[in-house]
Amino acid sequence: MRQQDFYKRPGVAETLDWARALLYLGRERLEIPTIEETLGCVLKYKEDLDKANEDLLETILNTIRA
Protein backbone atom coordinates (compact mmCIF):
# COMPACT_ATOMS: atom_id res chain seq x y z
CA MET A 1 0.00 0.00 0.00
CA ARG A 2 2.91 2.33 0.53
CA GLN A 3 3.58 2.30 -3.22
CA GLN A 4 0.04 3.41 -4.11
CA ASP A 5 -0.73 6.99 -5.07
CA PHE A 6 -2.61 7.99 -1.94
CA TYR A 7 -2.94 11.48 -0.52
CA LYS A 8 -1.58 10.15 2.77
CA ARG A 9 0.23 6.85 2.62
CA PRO A 10 -0.25 4.64 5.67
CA GLY A 11 2.57 4.58 8.17
CA VAL A 12 3.40 2.60 11.28
CA ALA A 13 0.67 4.22 13.38
CA GLU A 14 -2.01 3.33 10.83
CA THR A 15 -0.69 -0.22 10.57
CA LEU A 16 -0.89 -0.61 14.34
CA ASP A 17 -4.42 0.83 14.34
CA TRP A 18 -5.42 -1.73 11.72
CA ALA A 19 -3.88 -4.61 13.67
CA ARG A 20 -5.73 -3.49 16.82
CA ALA A 21 -9.01 -3.33 14.93
CA LEU A 22 -8.52 -6.84 13.54
CA LEU A 23 -7.72 -8.17 17.01
CA TYR A 24 -10.68 -6.37 18.54
CA LEU A 25 -13.00 -7.86 15.91
CA GLY A 26 -11.52 -11.31 16.55
CA ARG A 27 -10.57 -11.84 12.92
CA GLU A 28 -8.19 -14.75 12.55
CA ARG A 29 -8.18 -14.72 8.75
CA LEU A 30 -7.98 -11.73 6.49
CA GLU A 31 -10.56 -11.73 3.69
CA ILE A 32 -11.79 -9.04 1.31
CA PRO A 33 -14.88 -8.16 3.42
CA THR A 34 -12.68 -7.73 6.50
CA ILE A 35 -10.29 -5.47 4.59
CA GLU A 36 -13.24 -3.39 3.35
CA GLU A 37 -14.65 -3.07 6.87
CA THR A 38 -11.37 -1.99 8.45
CA LEU A 39 -9.63 -0.06 5.69
CA GLY A 40 -10.53 3.22 7.38
CA CYS A 41 -7.93 2.39 10.02
CA VAL A 42 -5.22 2.53 7.38
CA LEU A 43 -6.51 5.11 4.92
CA LYS A 44 -7.57 8.31 6.66
CA TYR A 45 -8.96 10.34 3.74
CA LYS A 46 -12.17 9.67 1.81
CA GLU A 47 -10.36 10.21 -1.50
CA ASP A 48 -7.91 7.45 -0.59
CA LEU A 49 -10.72 5.12 0.47
CA ASP A 50 -12.44 5.80 -2.86
CA LYS A 51 -9.26 4.71 -4.69
CA ALA A 52 -9.26 1.38 -2.84
CA ASN A 53 -11.00 -0.70 -5.48
CA GLU A 54 -11.39 -4.48 -5.68
CA ASP A 55 -8.05 -4.89 -7.50
CA LEU A 56 -6.18 -3.10 -4.72
CA LEU A 57 -7.92 -5.18 -2.06
CA GLU A 58 -6.94 -8.38 -3.90
CA THR A 59 -3.35 -7.13 -4.13
CA ILE A 60 -3.30 -6.40 -0.39
CA LEU A 61 -4.67 -9.84 0.41
CA ASN A 62 -2.24 -11.63 -1.91
CA THR A 63 0.73 -9.69 -0.53
CA ILE A 64 -0.19 -10.53 3.04
CA ARG A 65 -0.68 -14.21 2.22
CA ALA A 66 2.64 -14.46 0.38
FIMAR-828943 format. One record per atom (N, C-alpha, C): residue number from 1; chain; atom name; y, z, x. Coordinates in Angstrom, 3 decimals. Atoms other than C-alpha are relative to their C-alpha. Layout:
i	ch	at	c2	c3	c1
NUM	A	CA	Y	Z	X
...
//
This chain:
i	ch	at	c2	c3	c1
1	A	N	-1.191	0.000	0.808
1	A	CA	0.000	0.000	0.000
1	A	C	1.259	0.000	0.854
2	A	N	-1.189	-0.060	-0.851
2	A	CA	2.333	0.528	2.911
2	A	C	0.449	-1.392	0.438
3	A	N	-0.383	1.359	-0.366
3	A	CA	2.301	-3.223	3.581
3	A	C	0.605	-0.769	-1.174
4	A	N	-0.543	0.669	1.179
4	A	CA	3.414	-4.109	0.041
4	A	C	1.520	0.045	0.020
5	A	N	-1.454	0.098	0.058
5	A	CA	6.985	-5.074	-0.725
5	A	C	0.537	0.884	-1.125
6	A	N	-0.508	-0.952	0.976
6	A	CA	7.988	-1.937	-2.608
6	A	C	1.392	0.457	0.403
7	A	N	-1.327	-0.538	-0.271
7	A	CA	11.484	-0.519	-2.938
7	A	C	-0.118	1.233	0.881
8	A	N	0.281	-1.175	-0.830
8	A	CA	10.146	2.773	-1.577
8	A	C	-1.500	0.071	0.243
9	A	N	1.422	-0.049	-0.345
9	A	CA	6.851	2.620	0.226
9	A	C	-0.474	1.449	0.023
10	A	N	0.510	-1.372	0.022
10	A	CA	4.641	5.670	-0.254
10	A	C	-0.190	0.555	1.406
11	A	N	0.178	-0.686	-1.271
11	A	CA	4.577	8.171	2.570
11	A	C	-1.033	1.108	-0.131
12	A	N	0.965	-1.103	-0.023
12	A	CA	2.601	11.282	3.400
12	A	C	0.162	0.890	-1.230
13	A	N	-0.230	-0.883	1.145
13	A	CA	4.224	13.384	0.666
13	A	C	-0.577	-0.596	-1.277
14	A	N	0.527	0.660	1.188
14	A	CA	3.326	10.832	-2.007
14	A	C	-1.527	-0.046	0.023
15	A	N	1.454	0.010	-0.131
15	A	CA	-0.218	10.572	-0.694
15	A	C	-0.584	1.365	-0.347
16	A	N	0.450	-1.355	0.331
16	A	CA	-0.611	14.344	-0.893
16	A	C	0.160	0.295	-1.492
17	A	N	-0.185	-0.165	1.444
17	A	CA	0.828	14.336	-4.425
17	A	C	-1.130	-0.677	-0.769
18	A	N	1.058	0.756	0.662
18	A	CA	-1.729	11.716	-5.424
18	A	C	-1.339	0.728	0.132
19	A	N	1.247	-0.740	-0.218
19	A	CA	-4.609	13.666	-3.882
19	A	C	-0.047	1.249	-0.877
20	A	N	-0.053	-1.189	0.862
20	A	CA	-3.489	16.819	-5.726
20	A	C	-0.242	-0.361	-1.464
21	A	N	0.182	0.437	1.392
21	A	CA	-3.329	14.926	-9.011
21	A	C	-1.462	-0.337	-0.268
22	A	N	1.415	0.360	0.169
22	A	CA	-6.842	13.541	-8.520
22	A	C	-0.870	1.244	-0.042
23	A	N	0.754	-1.261	0.011
23	A	CA	-8.170	17.009	-7.718
23	A	C	0.222	0.757	-1.303
24	A	N	-0.336	-0.705	1.225
24	A	CA	-6.371	18.538	-10.681
24	A	C	-0.724	-0.610	-1.208
25	A	N	0.675	0.696	1.095
25	A	CA	-7.863	15.908	-12.996
25	A	C	-1.520	0.046	0.127
26	A	N	1.446	-0.102	-0.209
26	A	CA	-11.313	16.548	-11.516
26	A	C	-0.682	-1.337	0.208
27	A	N	0.565	1.332	-0.219
27	A	CA	-11.841	12.921	-10.571
27	A	C	-0.786	-0.019	1.300
28	A	N	0.856	0.074	-1.187
28	A	CA	-14.749	12.546	-8.193
28	A	C	-0.147	-1.425	0.504
29	A	N	0.068	1.411	-0.379
29	A	CA	-14.715	8.748	-8.176
29	A	C	1.309	-0.661	-0.374
30	A	N	-1.243	0.708	0.267
30	A	CA	-11.727	6.492	-7.977
30	A	C	-0.330	-1.342	-0.638
31	A	N	0.185	1.240	0.745
31	A	CA	-11.731	3.693	-10.556
31	A	C	1.374	-0.515	-0.416
32	A	N	-1.263	0.627	0.386
32	A	CA	-9.038	1.308	-11.788
32	A	C	0.756	0.840	-1.040
33	A	N	-0.762	-0.804	0.971
33	A	CA	-8.159	3.421	-14.883
33	A	C	0.612	1.262	0.612
34	A	N	-0.527	-1.193	-0.666
34	A	CA	-7.728	6.503	-12.679
34	A	C	1.200	-0.356	0.863
35	A	N	-1.136	0.438	-0.822
35	A	CA	-5.471	4.590	-10.291
35	A	C	1.201	-0.263	-0.905
36	A	N	-1.104	0.292	0.925
36	A	CA	-3.390	3.349	-13.242
36	A	C	0.637	1.287	-0.528
37	A	N	-0.500	-1.256	0.551
37	A	CA	-3.070	6.871	-14.645
37	A	C	0.812	0.806	1.005
38	A	N	-0.598	-0.879	-1.008
38	A	CA	-1.990	8.452	-11.372
38	A	C	0.928	-0.713	0.977
39	A	N	-0.790	0.770	-0.959
39	A	CA	-0.061	5.690	-9.626
39	A	C	1.440	0.486	0.104
40	A	N	-1.354	-0.546	-0.032
40	A	CA	3.221	7.377	-10.531
40	A	C	0.178	1.089	1.044
41	A	N	-0.079	-0.989	-1.085
41	A	CA	2.386	10.021	-7.928
41	A	C	0.338	-0.662	1.323
42	A	N	-0.165	0.720	-1.264
42	A	CA	2.532	7.376	-5.221
42	A	C	1.237	-0.889	-0.035
43	A	N	-1.140	0.902	0.145
43	A	CA	5.111	4.916	-6.515
43	A	C	1.029	0.672	-0.894
44	A	N	-0.996	-0.819	0.683
44	A	CA	8.308	6.656	-7.568
44	A	C	0.980	-0.802	-0.855
45	A	N	-0.971	0.811	0.724
45	A	CA	10.343	3.738	-8.965
45	A	C	-0.703	-0.929	-0.982
46	A	N	0.584	0.837	1.040
46	A	CA	9.670	1.808	-12.169
46	A	C	-0.241	-1.420	0.502
47	A	N	0.149	1.357	-0.532
47	A	CA	10.214	-1.501	-10.365
47	A	C	-1.262	-0.111	0.853
48	A	N	1.213	0.015	-0.829
48	A	CA	7.452	-0.594	-7.911
48	A	C	-1.247	0.115	-0.870
49	A	N	1.137	-0.114	0.911
49	A	CA	5.120	0.469	-10.723
49	A	C	-0.251	-1.326	-0.720
50	A	N	0.142	1.293	0.658
50	A	CA	5.800	-2.864	-12.438
50	A	C	-0.671	-1.031	0.910
51	A	N	0.614	0.919	-0.964
51	A	CA	4.706	-4.686	-9.261
51	A	C	-1.495	0.275	0.193
52	A	N	1.393	-0.418	-0.213
52	A	CA	1.379	-2.835	-9.258
52	A	C	-0.894	-0.662	-1.053
53	A	N	0.839	0.735	0.940
53	A	CA	-0.702	-5.480	-11.005
53	A	C	-1.485	0.242	0.281
54	A	N	1.450	-0.187	-0.108
54	A	CA	-4.483	-5.679	-11.393
54	A	C	-0.517	-0.368	1.397
55	A	N	0.434	0.401	-1.348
55	A	CA	-4.890	-7.504	-8.049
55	A	C	0.277	1.100	1.016
56	A	N	-0.342	-1.084	-0.931
56	A	CA	-3.096	-4.718	-6.185
56	A	C	-0.919	1.196	-0.211
57	A	N	0.880	-1.131	0.279
57	A	CA	-5.179	-2.059	-7.922
57	A	C	-1.399	-0.253	0.544
58	A	N	1.314	0.360	-0.564
58	A	CA	-8.377	-3.897	-6.943
58	A	C	0.024	0.116	1.520
59	A	N	-0.135	-0.092	-1.457
59	A	CA	-7.128	-4.135	-3.349
59	A	C	-0.018	1.455	0.440
60	A	N	-0.016	-1.427	-0.322
60	A	CA	-6.405	-0.385	-3.297
60	A	C	-1.403	0.556	-0.070
61	A	N	1.352	-0.530	0.206
61	A	CA	-9.841	0.405	-4.669
61	A	C	-0.953	-0.497	1.073
62	A	N	0.890	0.559	-1.024
62	A	CA	-11.632	-1.913	-2.237
62	A	C	0.295	0.574	1.380
63	A	N	-0.370	-0.573	-1.287
63	A	CA	-9.694	-0.534	0.731
63	A	C	-0.517	1.425	0.118
64	A	N	0.455	-1.394	-0.030
64	A	CA	-10.530	3.038	-0.193
64	A	C	-1.518	0.064	0.133
65	A	N	1.470	-0.010	-0.032
65	A	CA	-14.207	2.215	-0.677
65	A	C	-0.574	-0.511	1.310
66	A	N	0.491	0.601	-1.245
66	A	CA	-14.464	0.380	2.641
66	A	C	-0.231	1.027	1.091
//
